[in-house]
Amino acid sequence: MQAVPPHIYIPPLGVSSEYTDTSLQANAGNQTAMTLLAQAPSTIVNPVYFTMNNIRPYNQPVAQAITLVGAIYLLIFSFIVSMVLFPIREIM
């Protein structure tokens, strides 16, 4: 699992603590709510969360494809530059 940077993880913690405080104060006298809270405490302890979903993976095949395309571009560019500068070599 990847580590979550603090600037991403801290705001949900603030929202979660505010929700927990508000929810407990609003439902302090409600026995049904307290019973359900005892059965599933994660609903109030961590109501806001996120998961890391890497939609653009960077692994060995991806890196190899990028490197190959870059090498092809470099080859084409160097050929064009050498053909453009060829007449200057004849003058010198």
Buried (B, 14 or more C-beta within 10 A) or exposed (E): EEEEEEEEEEEBEEEBEEBBEEBEEEBEEEEEBEEBBEEEEEEBEEEEEEEEEEEEEEEEEEEEEEEEEEEEEEEEEEEEEEEEEEEEEEEE
